[in-house]
Amino acid sequence: GNMLVTFPSTFQTMYFVADVKTRCSGDEAEVECFEVVRQPVKARSLDGLEMSVAISFQWKLTPKALKPLYKILGADLYKDEFVRFARSAIVEGCSKFQAD
């Protein structure tokens, strides 16, 4: 059948920071927060040095991708998968550079 799904149509921000308090303003009961906030990413440089990476970036869902995305992961689980993909990309990126 058909269903009506709401989604953020603007750019959303994902934070990997030490201060993980939610950055959304307003009453949480009235304002839905689409931001994702997690602890910094633990990674290693090309020469094996451990680092803690604090980073933030923006992303946006595209309407054409919503149906397959929601069909597989649901309206909320996609955020956890995006976190997993982002962590993986950050760790991989860090491993390609030597620490200076």
PyMOL commands that set and color helices and strands:
alter all, ss='L'
color gray80, all
select helices_A, chain A and resi 63-94
alter helices_A, ss='H'
color red, helices_A
select strands_A, chain A and resi 12-16+36-38+41-44+50-53+55-59
alter strands_A, ss='S'
color yellow, strands_A
deselect
rebuild
show_as cartoon
